[in-house]
Amino acid sequence: MGNIRVLRVMEESPQDRVRQYERDFAARVGAKVQPGSGNKWFARMDVVGGGSFLWSVKTTDKDGFRMTSGLMDEVIAACEGPGGSGATPALSVRLGGGQEYVVLRTSDF
C-alpha cells in the first residue's frame, strides 16, 4: 500500500470569527483593535476609536442577542471607572444574518 495523506480542512473557530469581525468593524469605523482583544489592563474592551468611542464588539451566528445591563456596565466601567479611558462606551453586535447594530446610552447619543 502506498502512503495515504489525509488533508484536514481547518474550520474557522468561533474565536477566529470574532477576531475577524473586530478587525472588519474597526476598519469600517476608523478605529483600531485593542491588543489582546481587550484582555490587557492598559487596553480594555475590543476596539478603540471611530470618534471618541471604546467598543465592546460581539458577533453571533444566531438571529438574536441578549442585551443585559451587565454587558453595558462592563463597557461603562472601562470608560468611566477607576483608570477609565474617558471614551464614550459603545457596543456593536453582528447577528447571524449579517445585520449589525450599535448600542449607546441615550445620554451619549
N, C-alpha and C positions, 0 to 999 in steps of 0.2 A: 504494500500500500504506500502511496505517496503521502507526502506531508499535506495535511489539510490545514488551511489557515482560516480561522474564524475572525471575521471582521465585525466588531461591535460598533453599532451606530450610537454615538453618545447623544443621549437625550438631554435637552436643556433642563437644568434643575430649576426648582422654584426660585432659589437664591439668584441664579443667573438671570432669570426673567426680571426679578426685582431690580437688580443692578443695571440691567439694560434699560429698563423703564426710567430709573433715576437719571441715567446719562441722557436719554432722549428728552425727558422733561426739562432737565437743566439747560440743554442746548436750545430748546424752544423758548424758554423764558429769559434767556440771557443770564443764567446763573451757573454755579459750579457745584459739583458733587462734593460733599464733605468727605475727608479722609476716613476710611473705615466705615463709611455709611453712617457716620454719627456716633460710633461707639467709643470715641475719644473724649476725654473731659474738656479738651480745648476746642473740639469741633463737634458740637452737638447737632442732633437731627440729621436729615439726609441731604438736603440741598440748601445752599445759601445764595441769596441774590435775587435777580429779577425784580429790581426795585429794592426795597428795604425789608425783604421777607426772609424768614427762616422757615423752611418747609419740612414737614413730615410727608413722605411720599409713599403711598400704598397702592398695590395692584392686586387684583384677584381675577381668577378665571370664572368666578360666579357672577350672577346677574344682580347681586346685591352686596351691600357692605354695611356692617353695623357701626354706626357712629355713636360714640359714648362721650360723656363729659371727661372721663379719664384720659381719653385719647387726646383731646384738645388741651387738657390740663398739663400734659407732658410737654407739649409744644410751647404753651404759655410759660411754663416754668423755665424752659431753656432760653426764652427771650427776656423774661421779666424777673425771674428768681435770682437768688444769690449767684453771682458770676454770669448772669444772663447777658445775652448779646445786645439787647436793646432793639432788636429787629421786630418786625410785625409777625406774629405767629400765623402760620397758614398750613393747610392740609390739602394735598392733592390726592385724588382717588381715581384710578382707572378700573372700570368694570370689565367683565369678560367679553362683552360685545364691542369693546373699544371706546365706549363713552368715557369722557373724563370730566371730573368735577373738582372745583376748588371750594374749600370751606374757610370762611373768615368769620371772626366775631363781627356783629353788626357795628360795633364801635370802631372797628378797624377798616370798615368798608368805605 
